[in-house]
Amino acid sequence: MLTRNVTVNYKMMTKKYIFGLILLLLFYGCEKDHNIENINSDIIITLWENLENSGRSFELKCETEEEYPCCNYSILNDFSINYKSISINFKKISKPEVCLTAFGPAKAYLNIGYLANDTYDFEIKVINRKSYGKLTVTDNYYSIDLYYQKKIQLTQYTLNRIPQNTIWGTIEYYTNTSSNLAQSFIDSLQILGATSKTYNSGEYGYFNINSSGSIEPPQNHGYYLIKPYIFEYRNNMDSLKTLVSNYGINYGDSLSIILYNDKGEKFMSWVN
């Protein structure tokens, strides 16, 4: 009789344990899902190319059309590359544990990596709605041609690639009296070996070239006057770094200079 009671009690304890474990799992599952939301708007996609000394990589900068109460919401996703096929799946919106309190879209940065020149099948899925077409990669550009487009918006369908040995940047200043200093910096670049080159018009990600072949100034700069520049440069980059630094030391109160190159380096006159 004692043995039977022990067995019954053991079974009851086991059932209670299992029942409690199920409730615990459901609780944590709900807690986890509490930070996950459905995608309720289109996803806006910008083509981008990362520039680094080690090489270049293709990236998609993605954000929702809808804005959220924290600017650090993210878009859960996965993507795969299989030979000549690229497939992307946007799943849900993830709410951050710590909120950066400013309104903004949910974001995802998909580094696709190095892509050889070729044409790739390209598919994007958002809430089971598929967009598909082709991604073409050449020495000069990335281009997406969609036959069917749902739940996504592309900010541009073609991204020009920055040619090798390209330098570009801006000279910013407050008064017209500093325009001669700005021109003297341009003259110094050319003395060191920078040469003019014709660039195809269009969007390069880091800058735009207008229909007349000139580089356009960036938007929302902080100075009253700005002089953008772009050149081909094949000589030692240390000379340019020193030039920018010297202008910062000698004329830092009059102008600010930024110089970029196609290897992803950035030189600023106020950093010495």
C-alpha positions in Angstrom: 0.0 0.0 0.0 2.9 2.4 0.8 4.6 1.5 -2.4 1.4 2.4 -4.4 1.1 5.8 -2.6 4.7 6.6 -3.4 4.2 5.7 -7.0 1.0 7.8 -7.3 2.7 10.8 -5.6 5.7 10.4 -7.9 3.4 10.4 -11.0 1.5 13.5 -9.7 4.8 15.3 -9.0 6.1 14.4 -12.5 2.9 15.8 -14.1 3.1 19.0 -12.1 6.8 19.3 -13.1 6.0 18.9 -16.8 3.0 21.2 -16.6 5.2 23.9 -14.9 7.9 23.4 -17.4 5.4 23.9 -20.2 4.1 27.1 -18.6 7.7 28.4 -18.2 8.5 27.7 -21.8 5.3 29.5 -22.9 6.1 32.4 -20.7 9.6 32.9 -22.1 8.4 32.3 -25.6 5.8 35.0 -25.1 8.5 37.3 -23.7 10.7 36.7 -26.6 7.9 37.2 -29.2 7.0 40.4 -27.3 9.9 42.1 -29.0 9.0 40.9 -32.5 6.6 42.7 -34.8 5.3 42.1 -38.3 6.6 44.2 -41.2 3.8 46.6 -42.0 5.3 48.8 -44.7 7.5 48.6 -47.8 11.3 48.2 -47.4 13.4 50.9 -49.0 16.6 49.5 -50.4 19.8 51.5 -51.4 22.6 49.9 -53.4 26.0 50.5 -51.9 29.6 49.4 -52.4 32.0 49.2 -49.5 35.5 50.4 -50.2 38.4 48.9 -48.2 42.1 48.3 -48.6 41.4 44.6 -48.7 38.9 44.9 -51.5 35.3 45.9 -52.3 32.0 44.4 -51.4 28.4 44.9 -52.5 25.9 45.9 -49.8 22.2 46.6 -49.6 21.2 49.3 -47.1 17.6 48.6 -46.1 15.1 50.4 -44.0 11.3 50.3 -43.5 9.1 53.0 -44.8 7.3 53.0 -41.4 9.0 54.8 -38.5 9.2 53.4 -35.0 9.5 55.1 -31.5 13.1 53.9 -31.3 15.7 54.6 -34.0 17.5 51.3 -33.4 14.8 48.9 -34.5 16.1 46.2 -36.9 14.8 44.1 -39.7 15.3 40.3 -39.1 16.4 38.7 -42.3 18.5 36.0 -43.9 20.1 35.8 -47.4 21.9 33.2 -49.4 24.1 33.2 -52.4 24.2 30.0 -54.5 26.3 30.2 -57.6 24.5 32.8 -59.7 21.5 33.3 -57.5 20.9 35.7 -54.6 17.9 35.2 -52.3 16.9 37.6 -49.5 14.1 37.0 -47.0 12.9 39.8 -44.7 11.1 38.2 -41.8 10.1 40.4 -38.9 10.8 43.7 -37.1 12.9 43.3 -33.9 12.4 45.8 -31.0 15.7 46.6 -29.2 16.2 45.8 -25.5 17.5 49.4 -25.0 15.6 52.1 -26.9 17.5 55.0 -28.5 14.6 57.5 -28.1 14.3 59.1 -31.5 11.9 58.1 -34.2 13.3 56.3 -37.1 12.9 53.3 -39.5 13.9 49.7 -38.7 17.2 49.0 -40.5 19.2 46.1 -41.9 22.6 46.2 -43.7 23.2 43.2 -45.9 26.8 42.8 -46.9 26.5 40.5 -49.9 30.3 40.4 -50.3 32.5 40.4 -53.4 30.6 39.7 -56.6 32.4 38.8 -59.8 31.3 40.5 -63.0 28.3 38.5 -64.1 24.5 38.4 -64.1 22.7 36.9 -61.0 19.2 35.8 -60.4 17.9 38.2 -57.7 14.9 37.5 -55.3 13.6 39.4 -52.3 10.7 38.2 -50.1 8.8 40.4 -47.7 5.9 38.8 -45.8 5.6 36.1 -48.5 5.5 38.7 -51.3 8.2 38.1 -53.8 10.1 40.5 -56.0 12.5 39.0 -58.5 14.7 39.9 -61.4 18.4 40.2 -62.3 21.4 41.8 -60.7 24.1 42.7 -63.2 27.7 43.4 -62.1 30.3 45.0 -64.3 33.6 46.9 -63.8 31.5 50.1 -64.1 28.3 49.5 -62.2 25.8 47.4 -60.3 22.3 47.3 -61.8 19.1 45.7 -60.7 16.3 44.9 -63.2 13.1 43.7 -61.5 10.4 41.9 -63.5 8.1 41.8 -60.5 8.2 44.2 -57.6 6.2 43.9 -54.3 6.7 45.4 -50.9 10.1 47.0 -51.8 11.3 50.3 -53.1 14.7 50.9 -54.7 16.2 54.4 -54.3 18.2 53.7 -57.5 18.3 50.9 -60.0 22.0 51.5 -61.0 25.0 52.3 -58.8 28.1 53.4 -60.6 31.3 52.0 -59.2 34.1 54.4 -58.3 37.0 53.9 -60.7 40.4 52.9 -59.3 42.8 55.6 -58.4 40.0 58.1 -57.7 40.2 60.8 -55.0 37.4 63.2 -54.1 36.2 65.4 -51.3 35.1 68.8 -50.2 36.6 72.1 -49.1 34.2 74.0 -46.8 34.5 77.6 -45.6 32.4 80.5 -44.3 33.5 83.6 -46.3 34.4 84.3 -49.9 37.8 85.5 -48.7 38.8 81.9 -48.1 38.1 80.9 -51.8 41.7 81.6 -52.8 42.8 79.2 -50.0 40.4 76.6 -51.4 41.8 77.0 -54.9 45.4 76.8 -53.6 44.6 73.4 -52.1 43.2 72.2 -55.5 46.4 73.6 -57.2 48.5 71.7 -54.6 46.7 68.5 -55.4 47.5 68.9 -59.1 51.2 69.7 -58.4 51.4 66.4 -56.5 50.0 64.5 -59.5 46.2 64.7 -59.4 44.7 64.9 -62.9 41.3 65.7 -64.2 39.2 62.8 -65.7 35.8 62.5 -67.2 33.4 60.5 -65.0 30.1 59.1 -66.2 27.1 60.9 -64.8 25.0 59.2 -62.1 24.9 58.0 -58.5 28.2 56.6 -57.0 26.9 56.2 -53.5 29.6 58.4 -52.0 28.9 61.3 -54.4 26.9 62.2 -57.5 28.2 63.3 -60.9 25.8 65.6 -62.8 25.0 65.6 -66.5 27.8 68.1 -67.2 30.3 65.7 -65.6 30.9 67.7 -62.4 30.8 66.4 -58.9 27.9 67.7 -56.9 28.3 69.1 -53.4 26.8 66.9 -50.6 23.5 67.9 -49.1 23.2 69.2 -45.6 26.8 70.4 -45.2 27.4 72.7 -42.3 29.3 75.5 -44.0 28.0 78.5 -46.0 30.4 77.8 -49.0 31.6 74.4 -50.2 33.9 73.4 -53.1 33.7 69.7 -54.1 36.5 68.1 -56.1 37.3 64.8 -57.8 40.5 63.7 -59.6 42.5 60.7 -60.7 45.6 60.1 -58.5 48.2 57.4 -59.0 51.0 58.6 -56.7 51.9 58.1 -53.0 48.8 58.6 -50.8 51.0 59.8 -47.9 51.7 63.0 -49.7 48.0 63.8 -49.8 47.6 62.9 -46.2 50.4 65.3 -45.3 49.0 68.0 -47.5 45.5 67.9 -45.9 47.1 67.9 -42.4 49.3 70.9 -43.2 46.3 72.9 -44.4 44.6 72.0 -41.2 47.5 73.2 -39.1 48.0 76.5 -41.1 44.5 77.4 -42.1 42.2 75.4 -39.8 40.2 78.5 -38.7 39.5 79.4 -42.3 38.5 76.1 -44.0 37.9 72.4 -43.4 39.0 69.8 -45.9 38.0 66.2 -46.4 39.7 63.9 -48.8 38.6 60.3 -49.7 40.1 57.6 -51.9 38.9 54.5 -53.6 40.5 52.3 -50.9 38.1 53.6 -48.2 40.6 56.0 -46.6 39.5 59.4 -45.3 41.8 62.3 -44.5 40.5 65.4 -42.5 42.2 68.6 -42.0 41.1 68.9 -38.4 42.6 65.5 -37.5 46.4 65.6 -37.3 
